[in-house]
Amino acid sequence: MSPTSDPIVVLETVAARAWPAAETARLGGWRLFASSGFSGRINACWPLEDPGLEVQAAIAWVEAWYAERRLPPLFKVVDSACAPLDLTMRLAARGYRPRTATIMMTGDVAYREDGGVAVVDVVDDAFAAVFAATAHDPADARERLETLARIPWPRAFARAEADGGPAAIGAGATEGEWTGVFAMRTDPRFRRRGLARRVLDTLLARAAAAGAKRAWLQVEADNTAAIALYEAAGFSEAYRYGYWFRPERA
């Protein structure tokens, strides 16, 4: 199998470019990403293909790379595609444990744009306000907003309003036939009004206009409300991944 023939590897590669880390590196077919240490996708090693080293040496190399950046080592492992296939067993032997089971969902792109949803190509103050209102940690929110600002063109930042102010947001990044959906947030005061679906429909419509045919998004496996929203919009599970971390030693 060539390095780009596995559809999961292809989509993971597109996803990596769509949510760009502050710093990147490669170890053979392993991708390393580092930012401020919050969002897993941009603070982890993605072991998608052969690292070009013996596996234990490759893991140690990754650990050293993150240590240089004062970040804990983290591996983003796709259930059905990682190199080597016994990587999780090797990580467990080194004291790593899994967390944050996540579903990659995919669906078709369709024209369902809502004229009442505003769309811009930069992270403006109104978008940032909703993001901050739904954040649990200001530093985490700052890292994610910085990442959103790095999303390559063509990109879209959608915002729905309620009661005269910004209430729900979402972002999209299109590359070829694929578009990714990120940062779907609704201010807690305005939930259960259908605003998230309006934002999603608008992002998909904009992606279709940019030539996309298929869409992808990532949602934590225990977020049943979001999964129901995406299934209602035609998305279904493509595969799962999780993060392997090493608990702090006493």
Legacy VTK file of the C-alpha trace (Angstrom):
# vtk DataFile Version 3.0
C-alpha trace
ASCII
DATASET POLYDATA
POINTS 250 float
0.000 0.000 0.000
1.414 3.402 -0.938
1.610 6.071 1.785
-1.398 7.944 0.408
-3.717 5.103 -0.645
-5.311 4.449 2.754
-8.487 6.614 2.852
-8.132 7.123 6.605
-4.568 8.385 6.210
-5.693 10.663 3.387
-8.480 12.174 5.478
-6.268 12.472 8.567
-3.710 14.336 6.477
-6.384 16.746 5.239
-7.585 17.196 8.830
-4.073 18.025 10.004
-3.734 20.807 7.436
-7.176 22.185 8.240
-6.465 22.645 11.972
-2.864 23.919 11.867
-0.620 23.737 14.907
1.810 26.484 15.843
4.735 24.094 15.241
5.058 20.885 13.234
7.676 18.194 12.638
7.938 14.787 10.966
9.522 11.524 11.982
9.079 9.444 8.851
5.336 8.884 8.590
4.646 10.201 12.106
3.419 13.802 12.291
4.195 15.872 15.387
2.222 18.962 16.367
2.758 21.437 19.179
0.964 24.570 20.316
0.150 25.697 23.863
-0.829 22.287 25.214
-4.636 22.324 25.201
-6.282 21.073 21.982
-5.238 17.448 21.559
-5.051 17.513 17.784
-2.419 20.263 17.732
-0.421 19.007 20.700
0.086 15.363 19.776
1.990 12.945 17.599
-0.115 11.374 14.862
1.491 7.965 14.174
-0.123 7.311 10.814
2.650 5.576 8.868
6.083 4.023 9.334
8.278 6.322 11.481
11.461 5.068 9.846
12.907 4.007 13.206
12.493 1.020 15.479
9.263 1.748 17.348
10.684 2.074 20.861
13.316 4.478 19.533
10.608 6.428 17.690
8.509 6.763 20.859
11.558 7.970 22.773
12.297 10.497 20.000
8.736 11.831 20.274
8.995 12.055 24.052
12.221 14.056 23.751
10.691 16.380 21.145
7.800 17.281 23.434
10.073 17.569 26.463
12.095 20.198 24.595
8.889 22.199 24.266
7.849 21.618 27.882
4.781 19.707 26.757
3.714 16.237 27.853
4.035 13.528 25.192
0.692 12.669 23.612
-0.207 10.232 20.818
-3.359 10.546 18.705
-4.126 6.964 17.708
-6.743 6.056 15.103
-8.389 2.740 15.995
-8.006 1.154 12.565
-4.945 2.916 11.170
-1.688 3.535 12.965
1.877 2.395 12.492
2.684 -0.028 13.936
-0.643 -1.724 14.621
0.540 -2.814 18.077
1.494 0.747 19.042
-1.057 0.991 21.854
0.359 -2.159 23.461
3.827 -0.640 23.292
2.582 2.652 24.730
0.785 0.854 27.558
4.026 -0.933 28.437
5.647 2.496 28.840
2.925 3.706 31.216
0.586 5.423 28.764
-3.193 5.302 29.149
-6.062 6.165 26.747
-8.454 9.089 27.056
-10.922 11.204 25.065
-12.500 8.716 22.677
-13.451 10.730 19.589
-15.521 9.987 16.488
-14.626 11.148 12.996
-17.919 11.660 11.173
-18.386 12.236 7.453
-21.285 13.274 5.261
-22.251 14.797 1.947
-22.098 18.518 1.295
-25.359 20.139 0.215
-26.737 23.602 -0.528
-28.816 24.574 2.500
-27.563 28.094 3.195
-29.493 30.206 5.688
-29.572 33.852 4.649
-29.892 34.885 8.285
-26.484 33.476 9.223
-23.549 35.845 8.800
-20.363 34.473 7.192
-16.943 36.140 7.200
-13.425 34.914 6.428
-11.736 36.155 9.621
-12.287 35.566 13.321
-14.120 38.767 14.227
-15.085 40.099 17.660
-18.615 38.659 17.548
-17.322 35.167 16.725
-14.693 35.405 19.472
-17.306 36.560 21.986
-19.403 33.406 21.546
-16.284 31.264 21.669
-15.188 32.880 24.936
-18.678 32.494 26.424
-18.553 28.729 25.851
-14.940 28.167 26.962
-13.985 26.479 30.214
-10.457 27.895 30.306
-9.304 31.258 28.905
-5.875 29.884 27.924
-7.506 26.975 26.094
-9.832 29.392 24.296
-6.900 31.582 23.296
-5.018 28.637 21.768
-8.068 27.559 19.775
-8.813 31.084 18.553
-5.197 31.407 17.407
-5.582 28.105 15.562
-8.822 29.233 13.943
-7.007 32.305 12.642
-4.439 29.989 10.974
-7.033 27.954 9.057
-6.081 28.173 5.375
-8.304 29.607 2.669
-10.941 28.912 1.504
-12.382 29.166 4.985
-15.575 30.435 6.588
-16.626 31.631 10.022
-20.400 31.535 10.465
-22.476 33.251 13.128
-26.161 33.109 13.987
-27.750 35.744 16.193
-30.531 35.650 18.781
-32.110 38.444 20.805
-30.006 41.007 18.985
-26.584 39.494 19.619
-24.233 36.694 18.553
-25.449 33.318 19.785
-23.991 30.390 17.790
-20.858 29.939 15.697
-18.972 27.447 13.558
-15.959 27.387 11.265
-15.136 25.551 8.060
-12.001 24.793 6.037
-12.191 23.446 2.481
-9.489 21.535 0.628
-10.396 19.945 -2.684
-13.430 17.709 -2.335
-13.330 17.817 1.480
-14.466 20.421 3.972
-13.895 20.265 7.723
-16.211 21.721 10.359
-14.833 23.123 13.621
-15.673 25.244 16.638
-19.392 24.552 16.682
-20.436 26.496 19.764
-23.732 27.866 21.061
-24.003 30.332 23.919
-25.713 28.372 26.761
-28.449 31.020 26.933
-29.587 30.231 23.395
-29.393 26.457 23.133
-32.240 24.301 21.811
-33.337 26.930 19.294
-31.934 25.201 16.220
-29.128 27.723 15.826
-26.346 25.146 15.559
-28.103 23.399 12.662
-28.491 26.734 10.859
-24.772 27.428 11.273
-23.851 23.930 10.086
-26.091 24.165 7.025
-24.545 27.492 6.077
-20.987 26.181 6.421
-21.824 23.199 4.221
-23.455 25.446 1.632
-20.375 27.675 1.496
-18.167 24.603 1.140
-20.303 23.319 -1.724
-19.897 26.672 -3.458
-16.108 26.257 -3.074
-16.265 22.847 -4.773
-16.424 20.467 -1.811
-18.388 17.228 -2.122
-17.827 15.646 1.283
-17.569 16.996 4.829
-15.900 15.743 7.979
-16.009 16.725 11.615
-14.804 15.368 14.938
-16.881 14.953 18.086
-16.139 13.370 21.441
-17.862 10.006 21.757
-19.787 10.988 24.902
-21.257 14.167 23.373
-24.596 12.616 22.520
-26.350 15.908 21.789
-23.800 16.936 19.163
-23.768 13.466 17.613
-27.559 13.596 17.264
-27.312 16.990 15.553
-24.741 15.740 13.061
-26.604 12.510 12.347
-29.744 14.526 11.632
-27.681 16.529 9.123
-26.621 13.325 7.335
-23.282 12.576 8.997
-22.268 9.091 10.129
-19.307 7.551 11.899
-16.280 6.868 9.698
-13.810 5.788 12.382
-12.661 6.557 15.903
-9.507 7.758 17.541
-8.271 8.559 21.024
-5.310 10.033 22.806
-2.673 8.103 24.708
-1.035 10.046 27.515
1.390 9.234 30.279
0.067 10.170 33.744
2.370 12.412 35.729
4.660 10.394 37.895
4.848 11.142 41.599
LINES 1 251
250 0 1 2 3 4 5 6 7 8 9 10 11 12 13 14 15 16 17 18 19 20 21 22 23 24 25 26 27 28 29 30 31 32 33 34 35 36 37 38 39 40 41 42 43 44 45 46 47 48 49 50 51 52 53 54 55 56 57 58 59 60 61 62 63 64 65 66 67 68 69 70 71 72 73 74 75 76 77 78 79 80 81 82 83 84 85 86 87 88 89 90 91 92 93 94 95 96 97 98 99 100 101 102 103 104 105 106 107 108 109 110 111 112 113 114 115 116 117 118 119 120 121 122 123 124 125 126 127 128 129 130 131 132 133 134 135 136 137 138 139 140 141 142 143 144 145 146 147 148 149 150 151 152 153 154 155 156 157 158 159 160 161 162 163 164 165 166 167 168 169 170 171 172 173 174 175 176 177 178 179 180 181 182 183 184 185 186 187 188 189 190 191 192 193 194 195 196 197 198 199 200 201 202 203 204 205 206 207 208 209 210 211 212 213 214 215 216 217 218 219 220 221 222 223 224 225 226 227 228 229 230 231 232 233 234 235 236 237 238 239 240 241 242 243 244 245 246 247 248 249
